[in-house]
Amino acid sequence: MNEARLPWTRIAPKSYQALAGVNASLAKSTLGPALMELVQTRVSQINGCAFCLDMHARDLRKHGESWQRINNLSTWREVGLYSERERAALNWAETMTRIADRHGDQDSAFGKLKELFSDQEIVELNWTVALINAWNRMAIGMRQPPSDKPIE
């Protein structure tokens, strides 16, 4: 296992605490923790963030998520395991994470969100996607290792 490059949370604690503050505000979102964790797990898969992927998979299990849904998250389009609302949120998360590749695709993805989510929820979803992308980049850049404890 690789060692962390720098103790980034201690070197820049104010920036770390600011991101943690956004996290805390989103924890009160009406999106609900399960949907937010699904989105964060999927974005972490796309970005290849071992630390965040491990953490959010653990959180999904704590929320009672099945291994089948966790294991199939990267293939959510091909399986019938996710609700229409979850599919719209996952599509938006992928669109915003791969933003350079999907500028022309945003309108259809956003239209689906408007059908299924309130404006407040859409903004909170977008903040969730933006935030997990920031966390992924910090954890990957600083080579934050995932936990070595088994997942229940």
TIVO-839733 format. One record per residue (C-alpha): residue in three letters; x, y, z. Coordinates in steps of 0.001 Angstrom, whole numbers, padded with zeros to 6 digits, always signed. Example, Ala and Ser with C-alpha at 12.3 -4.5 7.8 and 13.67 -1.06 7.14 Angstrom:
// residues 2
ala+012300-004500+007800 ser+013670-001060+007140 
END
This chain:
// residues 152
met+000000+000000+000000 asn+001230+003492-000786 glu+001948+006026+001924 ala+000143+009359+001995 arg+002197+012071+000316 leu+001510+014855+002824 pro-000623+015326+005962 trp-002848+017674+003982 thr-005587+018055+006589 arg-003028+019336+009107 ile-001043+021477+006674 ala-004126+023437+005516 pro-006678+022918+008304 lys-008828+025946+007436 ser-009397+024727+003880 tyr-010075+021207+005134 gln-012534+022547+007722 ala-014263+024672+005077 leu-014876+021577+002911 ala-016015+019684+006001 gly-018447+022546+006723 val-020010+022190+003275 asn-020239+018446+003945 ala-022038+019129+007233 ser-024537+021473+005579 leu-025303+018865+002903 ala-025879+016193+005552 lys-029200+017948+006231 ser-030271+017696+002580 thr-033717+016427+001716 leu-032029+014170-000872 gly-031429+011694+001935 pro-028200+009989+002911 ala-028635+006870+000749 leu-028989+008797-002515 met-026129+011114-001617 glu-023883+008158-000796 leu-024772+006442-004085 val-023805+009596-005967 gln-020578+010036-004016 thr-019643+006400-004520 arg-020271+006599-008266 val-018234+009791-008664 ser-015407+008224-006645 gln-015491+005209-008990 ile-015221+007458-012033 asn-012335+009419-010528 gly-010546+006307-009250 cys-010379+007526-005656 ala-009667+004465-003512 phe-010026+006322-000217 cys-013406+007908-001021 leu-014757+004810-002755 asp-013946+002723+000318 met-015420+005292+002705 his-018681+005744+000789 ala-019148+002002+000229 arg-018835+001585+003997 asp-021373+004367+004532 leu-023772+002734+002075 arg-023567-000499+004049 lys-024264+001432+007272 his-027408+002802+005602 gly-028496-000768+004813 glu-027534-000783+001139 ser-027167-004249-000403 trp-023896-005509-001823 gln-025711-006176-005095 arg-026557-002490-005566 ile-023115-001346-004431 asn-021355-003818-006744 asn-023515-002846-009729 leu-023231+000897-009289 ser-020785+001247-012168 thr-023310-000530-014417 trp-026424+001282-013195 arg-027642+001840-016776 glu-027635-001892-017551 val-029417-003192-014452 gly-032872-002587-013017 leu-031697-002093-009446 tyr-032048+001690-009231 ser-035125+003906-009109 glu-035864+006528-011734 arg-034839+009210-009251 glu-031540+007460-008482 arg-030849+007016-012185 ala-031423+010709-012862 ala-029109+011671-009993 leu-026404+009234-011128 asn-026656+010519-014693 trp-026294+014109-013481 ala-023342+013128-011264 glu-021592+011525-014245 thr-022403+014507-016480 met-020956+016989-013982 thr-017929+014819-013179 arg-017075+014327-016847 ile-017981+017920-017627 ala-015334+018422-020327 asp-016804+015517-022299 arg-020476+016288-021714 his-021150+019962-022408 gly-023699+019093-025102 asp-025390+016469-022934 gln-026334+018669-019988 asp-029785+019803-021102 ser-031305+016327-021318 ala-029746+015278-018001 phe-030960+018474-016339 gly-034436+018075-017829 lys-034777+014678-016169 leu-033732+016200-012835 lys-036412+018894-013170 glu-039053+016169-013562 leu-038024+014327-010387 phe-036381+016789-008002 ser-037221+020163-006481 asp-034995+023120-007298 gln-033550+022903-003771 glu-032703+019235-004273 ile-031077+019918-007649 val-028826+022564-006143 glu-027959+020279-003213 leu-027228+017436-005632 asn-024949+019685-007655 trp-023118+020755-004484 thr-022758+017085-003527 val-021198+016281-006908 ala-018913+019321-006795 leu-017815+018517-003253 ile-017045+014826-003821 asn-015030+015794-006882 ala-013004+018169-004669 trp-012535+015478-001988 asn-011499+012959-004662 arg-008873+015295-006028 met-007416+015957-002590 ala-007391+012287-001601 ile-005906+011164-004934 gly-003365+013988-005108 met-002207+013384-001547 arg-002462+009595-001991 gln-004756+009129+001004 pro-004847+005364+001677 pro-008173+003603+002217 ser-008957+001794+005431 asp-007510-001674+005823 lys-010445-002835+007971 pro-012855-005327+006378 ile-016230-003959+005273 glu-019194-005637+006920 
END
